[in-house]
Amino acid sequence: MRTEIRLSGRGGQGLILAGIVLAEACGVYEEKEVVQTQSYGPEARGGASRAEVVISDQKIRYPRAYDPDILVALSQPAFDRFAPQMKKEGLIFADESNVHTDRKDVILIPFSDTARTEIGREVVANIVMLGALSATTRIVELQSLKQAVQHRMRKVFHEMNLAALDAGFKLGTRIWKKRSC
Amino acid sequence: MRTEIRLSGRGGQGLILAGIVLAEACGVYEEKEVVQTQSYGPEARGGASRAEVVISDQKIRYPRAYDPDILVALSQPAFDRFAPQMKKEGLIFADESNVHTDRKDVILIPFSDTARTEIGREVVANIVMLGALSATTRIVELQSLKQAVQHRMRKVFHEMNLAALDAGFKLGTRIWKKRSC
């Protein structure tokens, strides 16, 4: 069982941090094998930034996400670049206010709106997104994300980011239910 | 031309952050191909934490450091675990106060002592280490590290970390000269 996740957006949206928190949540608190990667090169300098997480119950031989199961896109350029590469059965989550698309299979979620209105800081949209991922997929438990946030971030940021995880989890649950009806 | 670097130590020594800063310095400000990786698994839970950076002038097919050219060890368990895996011509840098060894080929550098005495915060030993790496190896320019620190960290931390880079660079230059005489 191997799951590949690609988190994408623009620089400054905290995708590397989100990748690290997700990897630590699964790898340290859920005892899976996890590799987390970021790549820099001519592509990365084009504007679309990404972090990748590969989760497995076995030793990971190839650590890059070459055929992602889950794509998150927080910006239009990242969506435009990575969404077409996704396999048919892959899940695509995109930020509702930053990404515009006609594709019906894309799950639009107001990550940044929720971060702004519920937490008061759009900068935690990345953490709201992780909470939502936990609710909509089975890749990680909310509790493990909370432990990773507390371990990875300085104390002064705990309250805000734990609230962001909770807000994202609720958001994900709500949207998932709506889609399933 | 491919260079593999393994940064190792214990949790809390900021090795992932150091890996990201180094990767961004080379990949964004020096336009090389770079992949930065952290792995979590039964091994990682054993206590020795690590971040890996692979730098190349060509597309990187295999992103893990399977045969590192450079090892940095900031803790004894990390040194004991990773130093024996190094090839003969590899460079090993270890923290002078945290690592004890009889091996003459290991380059002991007071990263944490310098961080504590010159910057007043041992927590920036990881950044002192990057400055020293820039002085002792040709993998990255000090200026690129400074740009990456400024881009990657919040403004309130810039002054301290830029000073840590400078202190590390001076330290590396001094030690390198001493060894070369």
Interface residues (C-beta under 8 A of the other chain):
Chain A: G11 I16 I20 A23 E24 C26 G27 V28 E31 K32 E33 V34 V35 Q36 T37 Q38 S39 Y40 G41 P42 A44 R45 K59 I60 P63 R64 H151
Chain B: G11 I16 I20 A23 E24 C26 G27 V28 E31 K32 E33 V34 V35 Q36 T37 Q38 S39 Y40 G41 P42 A44 R45 K59 I60 P63 R64 H151
